[in-house]
Amino acid sequence: MAKTADYDLGEFTFPRGWFMIARADEVSKKPLNLRYFGQDMVLYRGDSGRLVLMDAYCPHMGTHIGQNETSYVVMDNEHVDGDNIRCPYHGWQFGPDGKCIEIPYSPAPIPASACIRTYPVQEWGGSVLMWHDTEQCEPNFDPPELPQWEDPSWVNWKIDDLGELNQHPMEVIDNMADKAHLGPIHGSTNMEYFENEFSDHVLVQRLAAGHRTMSEAQMINDTWYTGPGILLSKIEGDYPSMMMISNTPIEDGLIRVFYGILVKGKNDIANEEDKVVADAYHEVSKAAFLQDFEIWFNKRPCLNVLQVIGDGPFGKTRIWYKQFYNPRDKAKDYQDQVNGVVVTKGTNRDNFEKTAAE
């Protein structure tokens, strides 16, 4: 598998941004043991309901603070106490900010180095998002807005964990520019337009075309990344929908992929009939995404695109992506190189012949 350095993306191994790490309903007082960004982590929900995400190892002797079933700290239900967590080996207690607040057997002052790195987390659309930043700064942009989640006329998505994909996320982001794959992979027909807009940390794809997997009729959808990890796709139709795809690095060149779709029902409050339709949309749109997933699963890394006329703006997309792999004070340099709209020719609206005649 190719690594970040192979794509010449920048100084950092992993990108900066918001990333999905779990479903919200699987997080409780029992620590959830995760691995992302080359780090073992522990995620739990304190008694107050607060989500806490921290690195997994105690600074005392390197014990995994979440991976234990037989310590009396765990069996006596003292593992998570309030919003704090205890190491199962020696009982050191850490607050939700990662600082040690108690060493139960020692009268000595707590060492200043007795702390564990924590990460900003929040619930979003029934999931848990973490903010990853190699520079360990506070978030400088928000996750995408999702007002549909609180609207009772929409059927909320069921998040599918599609598992690990042995590809660098660069290969997934390329899809935003890839006009030419829409026909062979998805059966897109009668394409009216295809364009991209680069706007700082947001990358948009606008498309109108038939889609054999999802609909023979023309589909109009706007798709956008808010940062490098979360994609939303708004699809118009009899039942408007919002598809979500999230990719989160596990290791350099290995990602976990999540999928879901929100569907607007016909009623002010979605009923059982609306939910049946939403379930069908879930399966059909997932099948469309899995057409891409199969390609990614079986391809070799594309370090350089052998680009021809009719391809989309792969070069600008990769420059846009670089902003997340470099110090944030350099982000504007990459944004300034790409910000604006790029129209890819070869559609009904922007065909080659018309362009040549003009």
C-alpha positions in Angstrom: 0.0 0.0 0.0 1.2 3.5 -0.7 1.9 6.0 2.0 1.4 9.7 2.4 5.0 10.4 1.5 4.5 8.5 -1.8 1.9 11.0 -2.9 4.1 13.9 -1.8 1.2 15.4 0.2 3.1 17.3 2.9 4.9 17.3 6.2 2.3 15.2 8.2 1.5 11.6 7.9 -2.2 12.0 8.7 -4.6 14.8 7.7 -6.1 17.5 9.9 -9.9 17.6 10.3 -13.1 15.9 11.7 -13.4 12.2 11.3 -16.0 9.6 12.2 -14.7 7.0 14.7 -17.8 5.2 16.1 -21.6 5.2 16.2 -22.9 7.2 19.2 -25.1 4.3 20.3 -22.1 2.0 20.9 -20.4 4.4 23.4 -21.0 3.8 27.1 -19.2 3.7 30.4 -17.5 0.6 29.2 -14.5 1.9 27.3 -14.5 1.3 23.6 -11.0 0.4 22.4 -10.2 2.0 19.0 -7.2 2.5 16.7 -6.9 5.5 14.4 -4.1 7.6 13.1 -1.6 5.0 14.1 -2.6 5.3 17.8 -4.5 3.1 20.2 -7.3 5.1 21.8 -10.1 4.7 24.4 -13.5 6.3 24.0 -16.1 6.3 26.7 -19.2 8.2 27.9 -18.9 9.6 31.5 -21.8 9.7 34.0 -22.6 13.2 32.8 -23.0 12.0 29.2 -19.8 13.6 28.2 -17.8 11.8 25.5 -14.1 11.4 26.3 -11.4 10.2 23.8 -7.8 9.8 24.9 -4.7 7.8 23.9 -4.9 4.3 25.4 -1.7 4.0 27.5 -1.1 5.0 31.1 2.1 7.1 31.5 3.0 5.2 34.7 3.9 1.8 33.2 2.3 1.8 29.8 -0.8 -0.2 30.7 -3.7 -0.1 28.2 -6.3 1.8 30.3 -9.3 0.4 28.4 -8.4 -3.2 27.6 -9.2 -5.2 30.8 -11.9 -7.5 32.2 -10.3 -9.1 35.3 -8.9 -6.2 37.4 -11.0 -5.4 40.5 -11.0 -1.8 39.3 -13.1 -3.1 36.4 -15.1 -5.7 38.3 -16.0 -3.3 41.1 -17.3 -0.9 38.6 -14.7 1.8 39.3 -13.2 1.8 35.9 -15.1 4.9 34.8 -16.1 7.1 37.8 -18.0 10.2 37.0 -16.3 11.5 33.9 -12.9 10.1 35.0 -11.2 6.8 34.1 -8.9 4.6 36.3 -6.0 2.6 35.0 -6.8 -1.1 35.8 -3.2 -1.8 36.8 -2.4 0.6 39.7 -5.6 2.7 39.9 -4.2 6.0 38.7 -7.2 8.2 37.9 -7.4 10.6 34.9 -9.8 13.4 34.3 -11.5 13.9 30.9 -8.8 16.4 30.1 -6.2 13.6 30.4 -4.5 14.9 33.5 -3.9 12.5 36.4 -6.0 13.6 39.4 -5.3 10.7 41.8 -2.6 8.2 42.6 -4.4 6.3 45.4 -1.4 4.8 47.2 1.1 7.7 47.0 1.2 10.8 49.2 3.7 12.5 46.8 2.6 15.3 44.4 1.3 14.0 41.1 4.0 14.4 38.5 3.3 17.1 35.8 4.0 14.5 33.1 1.3 12.2 34.4 -1.1 13.0 31.6 -2.6 11.3 28.5 -3.3 13.1 25.2 -7.0 13.8 24.7 -8.9 14.7 21.5 -11.9 17.0 20.8 -14.9 14.9 20.1 -18.6 15.6 19.5 -21.8 13.8 18.5 -22.9 14.4 14.9 -25.8 12.7 13.1 -25.8 9.7 15.5 -22.0 9.3 15.2 -18.9 10.3 17.2 -16.5 12.6 15.4 -13.0 13.3 16.6 -10.7 16.2 15.6 -7.3 15.1 14.5 -4.5 17.6 14.2 -0.8 16.7 14.3 -0.1 20.3 15.6 -2.6 19.6 18.5 -4.5 22.8 17.9 -8.1 23.5 18.5 -10.5 22.9 15.5 -10.4 25.7 13.0 -13.5 24.6 11.1 -16.8 22.9 12.1 -18.3 19.6 10.8 -20.9 20.1 8.1 -24.3 21.4 9.2 -26.9 18.6 9.3 -30.3 20.2 10.1 -32.1 17.2 8.6 -31.1 15.1 11.6 -33.4 17.0 13.9 -36.2 17.3 11.4 -38.9 14.7 12.2 -40.0 14.5 8.5 -36.6 12.9 7.7 -35.8 9.3 8.4 -32.4 9.2 10.1 -29.7 7.0 8.6 -28.4 3.7 9.9 -24.6 3.9 9.8 -22.9 1.0 8.2 -19.3 0.3 9.1 -18.0 -1.0 5.7 -14.7 -2.0 7.3 -11.1 -1.5 6.3 -9.9 -0.3 2.9 -6.3 -1.0 2.1 -5.9 2.3 0.2 -4.6 5.8 1.0 -7.6 8.2 1.4 -6.1 10.2 -1.6 -7.6 7.5 -3.8 -11.1 8.1 -2.3 -10.8 11.9 -2.6 -9.9 11.6 -6.3 -13.5 10.5 -6.9 -14.7 14.1 -6.4 -13.0 15.1 -9.7 -13.6 11.9 -11.6 -16.2 12.7 -14.2 -15.1 9.9 -16.5 -15.9 7.0 -14.1 -19.6 7.8 -13.8 -20.6 6.1 -17.0 -18.6 2.8 -16.7 -19.1 2.4 -13.0 -22.5 3.9 -12.2 -24.1 3.8 -15.6 -24.6 7.5 -15.7 -26.4 8.7 -18.9 -27.4 12.0 -20.5 -25.1 14.0 -18.2 -26.3 17.6 -18.1 -23.4 19.1 -16.2 -20.4 18.2 -14.1 -18.4 20.8 -12.2 -16.3 21.3 -9.0 -15.9 24.2 -6.7 -13.0 24.6 -4.4 -13.7 26.9 -1.4 -11.1 26.9 1.3 -11.6 23.6 3.3 -14.7 22.6 1.3 -14.7 20.8 -2.0 -17.9 20.5 -4.0 -19.0 18.4 -6.9 -22.2 19.4 -8.8 -23.7 16.8 -11.1 -26.9 16.1 -13.1 -27.2 12.8 -14.9 -29.0 9.5 -15.1 -27.8 6.8 -12.8 -28.6 3.2 -13.6 -27.8 1.9 -10.1 -30.0 4.4 -8.3 -32.4 5.9 -10.9 -33.0 5.8 -14.6 -34.3 9.4 -14.4 -31.9 12.3 -14.2 -30.6 12.8 -10.7 -29.4 16.2 -9.5 -27.0 16.1 -6.6 -24.5 18.3 -4.9 -21.7 16.5 -3.1 -19.2 18.0 -0.8 -16.3 17.3 1.5 -16.1 19.5 4.6 -12.4 18.9 5.3 -10.8 15.6 4.3 -12.9 13.1 6.2 -16.7 13.6 5.8 -18.6 13.6 2.5 -22.3 14.6 2.2 -24.3 14.2 -1.0 -27.7 16.0 -1.4 -29.9 14.2 -3.9 -33.1 15.7 -5.3 -36.1 13.6 -6.2 -39.5 12.3 -5.0 -37.8 11.4 -1.8 -35.0 14.0 -1.2 -32.0 12.3 0.5 -28.6 13.1 2.0 -25.9 10.4 1.7 -22.9 10.4 4.0 -19.6 8.7 3.5 -16.7 9.0 6.0 -13.2 7.8 5.6 -10.9 7.7 8.7 -7.2 6.7 8.7 -6.2 3.7 10.8 -2.6 3.5 9.6 -0.8 5.3 6.9 -2.4 3.9 3.8 -5.2 2.1 5.6 -8.7 3.6 6.3 -12.0 2.6 7.8 -15.1 3.6 5.8 -18.6 4.4 7.1 -21.8 5.0 5.1 -25.4 6.2 5.7 -28.3 8.0 4.0 -31.0 10.3 5.4 -34.3 10.3 3.5 -37.2 12.8 3.7 -40.6 11.2 4.1 -43.9 12.4 2.7 -45.3 13.3 6.1 -44.5 16.0 8.7 -43.5 13.2 11.0 -41.9 10.2 9.1 -44.1 7.1 9.4 -43.6 3.4 8.8 -44.2 3.8 5.1 -41.5 6.5 4.9 -39.1 4.2 6.8 -39.7 1.3 4.4 -38.8 3.7 1.5 -35.8 4.9 3.4 -34.6 1.3 3.9 -34.8 0.7 0.2 -32.9 3.9 -0.5 -30.3 2.8 2.0 -29.7 -0.5 0.1 -29.7 1.0 -3.4 -27.4 4.0 -2.6 -25.1 1.7 -0.7 -24.9 -0.6 -3.7 -23.9 2.4 -5.8 -21.2 3.4 -3.4 -20.0 -0.2 -3.2 -19.4 0.0 -7.0 -16.7 2.5 -6.1 -15.6 0.6 -3.1 -14.8 -2.5 -5.2 -12.6 -0.5 -7.5 -10.7 1.0 -4.6 -10.4 -2.4 -2.9 -8.7 -3.9 -6.0 -6.6 -1.1 -7.5 -3.0 -0.3 -7.1 -2.1 3.2 -5.9 -2.2 5.9 -8.5 0.6 8.2 -7.5 0.3 10.2 -10.7 -2.8 10.4 -12.9 -2.2 9.8 -16.6 -4.7 12.6 -17.3 -6.5 13.2 -20.7 -9.1 15.7 -21.9 -12.4 14.7 -20.4 -11.0 13.8 -17.0 -11.9 16.1 -14.2 -9.6 18.4 -12.1 -7.5 15.7 -10.4 -4.5 18.0 -10.1 -6.4 20.8 -8.3 -8.2 18.2 -6.1 -4.8 16.9 -4.9 -3.5 20.4 -4.3 -6.7 21.1 -2.3 -6.1 18.0 -0.3 -2.5 19.0 0.6 -3.7 21.8 2.9 -4.7 19.1 5.5 -1.2 17.5 5.5 0.8 20.7 6.2 0.9 23.2 9.0 -2.3 25.2 9.2 -0.5 28.5 8.6 0.3 27.1 5.1 -3.3 26.2 4.3 -4.2 29.4 2.6 -1.3 28.9 0.1 -3.0 25.8 -1.2 -6.4 27.3 -1.1 -5.3 30.3 -3.2 -4.0 27.9 -5.8 -7.3 26.2 -6.4 -10.3 28.3 -5.0 -13.0 28.8 -7.7 -15.1 26.7 -10.0 -13.8 24.2 -12.6 -16.2 23.0 -15.3 -15.3 19.7 -16.9 -16.3 19.5 -20.6 -18.1 16.7 -22.3 -21.7 17.2 -20.9 -24.9 18.4 -22.6 -24.3 21.9 -21.2 -20.5 22.0 -21.8 -19.7 19.8 -24.7 -16.5 19.6 -26.7 -18.1 20.6 -30.0 -19.7 23.7 -28.6 -16.4 24.7 -27.0 -14.5 24.2 -30.3 -17.1 26.3 -32.2 -16.8 29.1 -29.8 
